[in-house]
Amino acid sequence: MAVLTEDLIRLLDDMSNGLRKGRYPDRAHGHKIASILRTVADELDV
């Protein structure tokens, strides 16, 4: 779980840098990040 969380933090950090510059992630990348967020949330909810 720790490795997954660290990878998620890196993804979110990269995405936030792009958002600051006005660039939104493409649909596929956004879907992947949302899916990972849901998986982590489900694991933490146990």
PDB file of N, CA, C, O and CB in Angstrom:
ATOM      1  N   MET A   1       0.819  -1.188   0.000  1.00  0.00           N
ATOM      2  CA  MET A   1       0.000   0.000   0.000  1.00  0.00           C
ATOM      3  C   MET A   1       0.872   1.264   0.000  1.00  0.00           C
ATOM      4  O   MET A   1       0.506   2.277  -0.596  1.00  0.00           O
ATOM      5  CB  MET A   1      -0.936  -0.009   1.207  1.00  0.00           C
ATOM      6  N   ALA A   2       1.999   1.196   0.658  1.00  0.00           N
ATOM      7  CA  ALA A   2       2.883   2.367   0.720  1.00  0.00           C
ATOM      8  C   ALA A   2       3.420   2.722  -0.660  1.00  0.00           C
ATOM      9  O   ALA A   2       3.496   3.901  -1.006  1.00  0.00           O
ATOM     10  CB  ALA A   2       4.049   2.109   1.685  1.00  0.00           C
ATOM     11  N   VAL A   3       3.789   1.727  -1.446  1.00  0.00           N
ATOM     12  CA  VAL A   3       4.315   1.983  -2.787  1.00  0.00           C
ATOM     13  C   VAL A   3       3.226   2.587  -3.665  1.00  0.00           C
ATOM     14  O   VAL A   3       3.490   3.521  -4.422  1.00  0.00           O
ATOM     15  CB  VAL A   3       4.861   0.683  -3.420  1.00  0.00           C
ATOM     16  N   LEU A   4       2.024   2.071  -3.574  1.00  0.00           N
ATOM     17  CA  LEU A   4       0.904   2.605  -4.340  1.00  0.00           C
ATOM     18  C   LEU A   4       0.637   4.057  -3.967  1.00  0.00           C
ATOM     19  O   LEU A   4       0.392   4.890  -4.839  1.00  0.00           O
ATOM     20  CB  LEU A   4      -0.352   1.761  -4.113  1.00  0.00           C
ATOM     21  N   THR A   5       0.683   4.356  -2.692  1.00  0.00           N
ATOM     22  CA  THR A   5       0.457   5.723  -2.219  1.00  0.00           C
ATOM     23  C   THR A   5       1.553   6.664  -2.711  1.00  0.00           C
ATOM     24  O   THR A   5       1.272   7.792  -3.118  1.00  0.00           O
ATOM     25  CB  THR A   5       0.387   5.753  -0.686  1.00  0.00           C
ATOM     26  N   GLU A   6       2.799   6.201  -2.674  1.00  0.00           N
ATOM     27  CA  GLU A   6       3.900   7.033  -3.158  1.00  0.00           C
ATOM     28  C   GLU A   6       3.756   7.318  -4.650  1.00  0.00           C
ATOM     29  O   GLU A   6       3.987   8.443  -5.093  1.00  0.00           O
ATOM     30  CB  GLU A   6       5.247   6.353  -2.880  1.00  0.00           C
ATOM     31  N   ASP A   7       3.376   6.310  -5.423  1.00  0.00           N
ATOM     32  CA  ASP A   7       3.165   6.514  -6.861  1.00  0.00           C
ATOM     33  C   ASP A   7       2.010   7.472  -7.109  1.00  0.00           C
ATOM     34  O   ASP A   7       2.075   8.305  -8.013  1.00  0.00           O
ATOM     35  CB  ASP A   7       2.896   5.173  -7.565  1.00  0.00           C
ATOM     36  N   LEU A   8       0.968   7.358  -6.320  1.00  0.00           N
ATOM     37  CA  LEU A   8      -0.177   8.251  -6.450  1.00  0.00           C
ATOM     38  C   LEU A   8       0.226   9.694  -6.150  1.00  0.00           C
ATOM     39  O   LEU A   8      -0.206  10.617  -6.841  1.00  0.00           O
ATOM     40  CB  LEU A   8      -1.311   7.808  -5.514  1.00  0.00           C
ATOM     41  N   ILE A   9       1.031   9.886  -5.149  1.00  0.00           N
ATOM     42  CA  ILE A   9       1.501  11.236  -4.809  1.00  0.00           C
ATOM     43  C   ILE A   9       2.286  11.829  -5.970  1.00  0.00           C
ATOM     44  O   ILE A   9       2.119  13.005  -6.296  1.00  0.00           O
ATOM     45  CB  ILE A   9       2.375  11.209  -3.535  1.00  0.00           C
ATOM     46  N   ARG A  10       3.149  11.016  -6.601  1.00  0.00           N
ATOM     47  CA  ARG A  10       3.910  11.496  -7.756  1.00  0.00           C
ATOM     48  C   ARG A  10       2.986  11.876  -8.908  1.00  0.00           C
ATOM     49  O   ARG A  10       3.173  12.914  -9.544  1.00  0.00           O
ATOM     50  CB  ARG A  10       4.907  10.429  -8.216  1.00  0.00           C
ATOM     51  N   LEU A  11       1.981  11.029  -9.177  1.00  0.00           N
ATOM     52  CA  LEU A  11       1.022  11.327 -10.246  1.00  0.00           C
ATOM     53  C   LEU A  11       0.276  12.630  -9.976  1.00  0.00           C
ATOM     54  O   LEU A  11       0.122  13.470 -10.862  1.00  0.00           O
ATOM     55  CB  LEU A  11       0.023  10.176 -10.402  1.00  0.00           C
ATOM     56  N   LEU A  12      -0.185  12.780  -8.735  1.00  0.00           N
ATOM     57  CA  LEU A  12      -0.940  13.982  -8.379  1.00  0.00           C
ATOM     58  C   LEU A  12      -0.054  15.225  -8.422  1.00  0.00           C
ATOM     59  O   LEU A  12      -0.504  16.301  -8.814  1.00  0.00           O
ATOM     60  CB  LEU A  12      -1.560  13.828  -6.985  1.00  0.00           C
ATOM     61  N   ASP A  13       1.191  15.073  -8.024  1.00  0.00           N
ATOM     62  CA  ASP A  13       2.117  16.206  -8.068  1.00  0.00           C
ATOM     63  C   ASP A  13       2.352  16.653  -9.510  1.00  0.00           C
ATOM     64  O   ASP A  13       2.340  17.847  -9.809  1.00  0.00           O
ATOM     65  CB  ASP A  13       3.457  15.835  -7.399  1.00  0.00           C
ATOM     66  N   ASP A  14       2.566  15.683 -10.399  1.00  0.00           N
ATOM     67  CA  ASP A  14       2.745  16.016 -11.817  1.00  0.00           C
ATOM     68  C   ASP A  14       1.494  16.665 -12.385  1.00  0.00           C
ATOM     69  O   ASP A  14       1.578  17.632 -13.142  1.00  0.00           O
ATOM     70  CB  ASP A  14       3.098  14.762 -12.626  1.00  0.00           C
ATOM     71  N   MET A  15       0.338  16.136 -12.023  1.00  0.00           N
ATOM     72  CA  MET A  15      -0.912  16.689 -12.527  1.00  0.00           C
ATOM     73  C   MET A  15      -1.121  18.106 -11.998  1.00  0.00           C
ATOM     74  O   MET A  15      -1.579  18.974 -12.742  1.00  0.00           O
ATOM     75  CB  MET A  15      -2.095  15.790 -12.134  1.00  0.00           C
ATOM     76  N   SER A  16      -0.800  18.357 -10.739  1.00  0.00           N
ATOM     77  CA  SER A  16      -1.006  19.683 -10.170  1.00  0.00           C
ATOM     78  C   SER A  16      -0.091  20.719 -10.832  1.00  0.00           C
ATOM     79  O   SER A  16      -0.487  21.868 -11.024  1.00  0.00           O
ATOM     80  CB  SER A  16      -0.763  19.652  -8.657  1.00  0.00           C
ATOM     81  N   ASN A  17       1.122  20.309 -11.177  1.00  0.00           N
ATOM     82  CA  ASN A  17       2.020  21.228 -11.881  1.00  0.00           C
ATOM     83  C   ASN A  17       1.430  21.619 -13.231  1.00  0.00           C
ATOM     84  O   ASN A  17       1.498  22.783 -13.626  1.00  0.00           O
ATOM     85  CB  ASN A  17       3.412  20.590 -12.073  1.00  0.00           C
ATOM     86  N   GLY A  18       0.860  20.664 -13.930  1.00  0.00           N
ATOM     87  CA  GLY A  18       0.214  20.959 -15.203  1.00  0.00           C
ATOM     88  C   GLY A  18      -1.003  21.849 -15.033  1.00  0.00           C
ATOM     89  O   GLY A  18      -1.223  22.759 -15.831  1.00  0.00           O
ATOM     90  N   LEU A  19      -1.791  21.596 -14.004  1.00  0.00           N
ATOM     91  CA  LEU A  19      -2.988  22.404 -13.760  1.00  0.00           C
ATOM     92  C   LEU A  19      -2.624  23.853 -13.450  1.00  0.00           C
ATOM     93  O   LEU A  19      -3.331  24.776 -13.853  1.00  0.00           O
ATOM     94  CB  LEU A  19      -3.805  21.811 -12.608  1.00  0.00           C
ATOM     95  N   ARG A  20      -1.531  24.045 -12.739  1.00  0.00           N
ATOM     96  CA  ARG A  20      -1.081  25.412 -12.449  1.00  0.00           C
ATOM     97  C   ARG A  20      -0.757  26.185 -13.721  1.00  0.00           C
ATOM     98  O   ARG A  20      -0.881  27.408 -13.771  1.00  0.00           O
ATOM     99  CB  ARG A  20       0.143  25.382 -11.541  1.00  0.00           C
ATOM    100  N   LYS A  21      -0.338  25.446 -14.748  1.00  0.00           N
ATOM    101  CA  LYS A  21      -0.002  26.063 -16.032  1.00  0.00           C
ATOM    102  C   LYS A  21      -1.199  26.082 -16.985  1.00  0.00           C
ATOM    103  O   LYS A  21      -1.067  26.451 -18.152  1.00  0.00           O
ATOM    104  CB  LYS A  21       1.163  25.320 -16.680  1.00  0.00           C
ATOM    105  N   GLY A  22      -2.375  25.679 -16.471  1.00  0.00           N
ATOM    106  CA  GLY A  22      -3.587  25.707 -17.290  1.00  0.00           C
ATOM    107  C   GLY A  22      -3.777  24.483 -18.161  1.00  0.00           C
ATOM    108  O   GLY A  22      -4.630  24.487 -19.049  1.00  0.00           O
ATOM    109  N   ARG A  23      -3.003  23.437 -17.927  1.00  0.00           N
ATOM    110  CA  ARG A  23      -3.120  22.217 -18.728  1.00  0.00           C
ATOM    111  C   ARG A  23      -3.844  21.138 -17.932  1.00  0.00           C
ATOM    112  O   ARG A  23      -3.389  20.721 -16.867  1.00  0.00           O
ATOM    113  CB  ARG A  23      -1.726  21.716 -19.171  1.00  0.00           C
ATOM    114  N   TYR A  24      -4.965  20.698 -18.462  1.00  0.00           N
ATOM    115  CA  TYR A  24      -5.707  19.607 -17.841  1.00  0.00           C
ATOM    116  C   TYR A  24      -5.222  18.287 -18.430  1.00  0.00           C
ATOM    117  O   TYR A  24      -4.810  18.239 -19.589  1.00  0.00           O
ATOM    118  CB  TYR A  24      -7.243  19.781 -18.047  1.00  0.00           C
ATOM    119  N   PRO A  25      -5.269  17.214 -17.638  1.00  0.00           N
ATOM    120  CA  PRO A  25      -4.851  15.916 -18.183  1.00  0.00           C
ATOM    121  C   PRO A  25      -5.846  15.452 -19.248  1.00  0.00           C
ATOM    122  O   PRO A  25      -7.029  15.789 -19.194  1.00  0.00           O
ATOM    123  CB  PRO A  25      -4.735  14.854 -17.051  1.00  0.00           C
ATOM    124  N   ASP A  26      -5.357  14.679 -20.212  1.00  0.00           N
ATOM    125  CA  ASP A  26      -6.279  14.147 -21.209  1.00  0.00           C
ATOM    126  C   ASP A  26      -7.220  13.146 -20.545  1.00  0.00           C
ATOM    127  O   ASP A  26      -6.985  12.709 -19.418  1.00  0.00           O
ATOM    128  CB  ASP A  26      -5.506  13.482 -22.382  1.00  0.00           C
ATOM    129  N   ARG A  27      -8.265  12.798 -21.243  1.00  0.00           N
ATOM    130  CA  ARG A  27      -9.323  11.970 -20.665  1.00  0.00           C
ATOM    131  C   ARG A  27      -8.794  10.635 -20.138  1.00  0.00           C
ATOM    132  O   ARG A  27      -9.168  10.214 -19.043  1.00  0.00           O
ATOM    133  CB  ARG A  27     -10.404  11.718 -21.699  1.00  0.00           C
ATOM    134  N   ALA A  28      -7.940   9.975 -20.896  1.00  0.00           N
ATOM    135  CA  ALA A  28      -7.427   8.671 -20.485  1.00  0.00           C
ATOM    136  C   ALA A  28      -6.574   8.783 -19.224  1.00  0.00           C
ATOM    137  O   ALA A  28      -6.691   7.960 -18.317  1.00  0.00           O
ATOM    138  CB  ALA A  28      -6.611   8.043 -21.615  1.00  0.00           C
ATOM    139  N   HIS A  29      -5.726   9.790 -19.169  1.00  0.00           N
ATOM    140  CA  HIS A  29      -4.865   9.974 -17.994  1.00  0.00           C
ATOM    141  C   HIS A  29      -5.710  10.345 -16.766  1.00  0.00           C
ATOM    142  O   HIS A  29      -5.468   9.844 -15.668  1.00  0.00           O
ATOM    143  CB  HIS A  29      -3.797  11.072 -18.268  1.00  0.00           C
ATOM    144  N   GLY A  30      -6.683  11.210 -16.956  1.00  0.00           N
ATOM    145  CA  GLY A  30      -7.575  11.578 -15.856  1.00  0.00           C
ATOM    146  C   GLY A  30      -8.364  10.384 -15.339  1.00  0.00           C
ATOM    147  O   GLY A  30      -8.576  10.244 -14.135  1.00  0.00           O
ATOM    148  N   HIS A  31      -8.798   9.523 -16.260  1.00  0.00           N
ATOM    149  CA  HIS A  31      -9.541   8.323 -15.861  1.00  0.00           C
ATOM    150  C   HIS A  31      -8.652   7.386 -15.043  1.00  0.00           C
ATOM    151  O   HIS A  31      -9.098   6.798 -14.057  1.00  0.00           O
ATOM    152  CB  HIS A  31     -10.089   7.587 -17.103  1.00  0.00           C
ATOM    153  N   LYS A  32      -7.385   7.252 -15.463  1.00  0.00           N
ATOM    154  CA  LYS A  32      -6.442   6.394 -14.748  1.00  0.00           C
ATOM    155  C   LYS A  32      -6.215   6.918 -13.326  1.00  0.00           C
ATOM    156  O   LYS A  32      -6.222   6.141 -12.371  1.00  0.00           O
ATOM    157  CB  LYS A  32      -5.101   6.310 -15.512  1.00  0.00           C
ATOM    158  N   ILE A  33      -6.015   8.222 -13.186  1.00  0.00           N
ATOM    159  CA  ILE A  33      -5.784   8.811 -11.864  1.00  0.00           C
ATOM    160  C   ILE A  33      -7.016   8.640 -10.982  1.00  0.00           C
ATOM    161  O   ILE A  33      -6.892   8.307  -9.803  1.00  0.00           O
ATOM    162  CB  ILE A  33      -5.421  10.306 -11.988  1.00  0.00           C
ATOM    163  N   ALA A  34      -8.199   8.863 -11.541  1.00  0.00           N
ATOM    164  CA  ALA A  34      -9.434   8.706 -10.772  1.00  0.00           C
ATOM    165  C   ALA A  34      -9.603   7.265 -10.303  1.00  0.00           C
ATOM    166  O   ALA A  34     -10.030   7.017  -9.175  1.00  0.00           O
ATOM    167  CB  ALA A  34     -10.647   9.134 -11.610  1.00  0.00           C
ATOM    168  N   SER A  35      -9.269   6.326 -11.169  1.00  0.00           N
ATOM    169  CA  SER A  35      -9.372   4.912 -10.801  1.00  0.00           C
ATOM    170  C   SER A  35      -8.426   4.563  -9.654  1.00  0.00           C
ATOM    171  O   SER A  35      -8.801   3.844  -8.728  1.00  0.00           O
ATOM    172  CB  SER A  35      -9.072   4.025 -12.014  1.00  0.00           C
ATOM    173  N   ILE A  36      -7.213   5.071  -9.721  1.00  0.00           N
ATOM    174  CA  ILE A  36      -6.240   4.817  -8.656  1.00  0.00           C
ATOM    175  C   ILE A  36      -6.704   5.455  -7.352  1.00  0.00           C
ATOM    176  O   ILE A  36      -6.577   4.853  -6.285  1.00  0.00           O
ATOM    177  CB  ILE A  36      -4.849   5.355  -9.049  1.00  0.00           C
ATOM    178  N   LEU A  37      -7.241   6.674  -7.435  1.00  0.00           N
ATOM    179  CA  LEU A  37      -7.761   7.336  -6.229  1.00  0.00           C
ATOM    180  C   LEU A  37      -8.873   6.518  -5.584  1.00  0.00           C
ATOM    181  O   LEU A  37      -8.919   6.383  -4.361  1.00  0.00           O
ATOM    182  CB  LEU A  37      -8.279   8.739  -6.569  1.00  0.00           C
ATOM    183  N   ARG A  38      -9.773   5.969  -6.409  1.00  0.00           N
ATOM    184  CA  ARG A  38     -10.860   5.141  -5.875  1.00  0.00           C
ATOM    185  C   ARG A  38     -10.324   3.879  -5.199  1.00  0.00           C
ATOM    186  O   ARG A  38     -10.812   3.471  -4.145  1.00  0.00           O
ATOM    187  CB  ARG A  38     -11.834   4.758  -6.995  1.00  0.00           C
ATOM    188  N   THR A  39      -9.307   3.263  -5.824  1.00  0.00           N
ATOM    189  CA  THR A  39      -8.721   2.058  -5.246  1.00  0.00           C
ATOM    190  C   THR A  39      -8.080   2.347  -3.896  1.00  0.00           C
ATOM    191  O   THR A  39      -8.271   1.596  -2.939  1.00  0.00           O
ATOM    192  CB  THR A  39      -7.689   1.462  -6.197  1.00  0.00           C
ATOM    193  N   VAL A  40      -7.326   3.424  -3.818  1.00  0.00           N
ATOM    194  CA  VAL A  40      -6.690   3.790  -2.545  1.00  0.00           C
ATOM    195  C   VAL A  40      -7.742   4.112  -1.495  1.00  0.00           C
ATOM    196  O   VAL A  40      -7.611   3.703  -0.341  1.00  0.00           O
ATOM    197  CB  VAL A  40      -5.746   4.993  -2.734  1.00  0.00           C
ATOM    198  N   ALA A  41      -8.785   4.842  -1.884  1.00  0.00           N
ATOM    199  CA  ALA A  41      -9.855   5.183  -0.942  1.00  0.00           C
ATOM    200  C   ALA A  41     -10.540   3.913  -0.427  1.00  0.00           C
ATOM    201  O   ALA A  41     -10.839   3.811   0.763  1.00  0.00           O
ATOM    202  CB  ALA A  41     -10.892   6.117  -1.614  1.00  0.00           C
ATOM    203  N   ASP A  42     -10.785   2.956  -1.306  1.00  0.00           N
ATOM    204  CA  ASP A  42     -11.409   1.688  -0.879  1.00  0.00           C
ATOM    205  C   ASP A  42     -10.518   0.938   0.108  1.00  0.00           C
ATOM    206  O   ASP A  42     -11.002   0.376   1.090  1.00  0.00           O
ATOM    207  CB  ASP A  42     -11.704   0.793  -2.100  1.00  0.00           C
ATOM    208  N   GLU A  43      -9.213   0.936  -0.162  1.00  0.00           N
ATOM    209  CA  GLU A  43      -8.281   0.241   0.732  1.00  0.00           C
ATOM    210  C   GLU A  43      -8.207   0.919   2.100  1.00  0.00           C
ATOM    211  O   GLU A  43      -8.086   0.242   3.121  1.00  0.00           O
ATOM    212  CB  GLU A  43      -6.885   0.184   0.102  1.00  0.00           C
ATOM    213  N   LEU A  44      -8.277   2.230   2.125  1.00  0.00           N
ATOM    214  CA  LEU A  44      -8.207   2.950   3.389  1.00  0.00           C
ATOM    215  C   LEU A  44      -9.504   2.832   4.191  1.00  0.00           C
ATOM    216  O   LEU A  44      -9.513   2.994   5.411  1.00  0.00           O
ATOM    217  CB  LEU A  44      -7.889   4.410   3.134  1.00  0.00           C
ATOM    218  N   ASP A  45     -10.590   2.550   3.485  1.00  0.00           N
ATOM    219  CA  ASP A  45     -11.900   2.456   4.125  1.00  0.00           C
ATOM    220  C   ASP A  45     -12.114   1.126   4.845  1.00  0.00           C
ATOM    221  O   ASP A  45     -13.105   0.964   5.557  1.00  0.00           O
ATOM    222  CB  ASP A  45     -12.983   2.651   3.095  1.00  0.00           C
ATOM    223  N   VAL A  46     -11.216   0.194   4.673  1.00  0.00           N
ATOM    224  CA  VAL A  46     -11.367  -1.152   5.254  1.00  0.00           C
ATOM    225  C   VAL A  46     -11.232  -1.150   6.726  1.00  0.00           C
ATOM    226  O   VAL A  46     -11.334  -2.203   7.356  1.00  0.00           O
ATOM    227  CB  VAL A  46     -10.371  -2.093   4.682  1.00  0.00           C
TER     228      VAL A  46
END
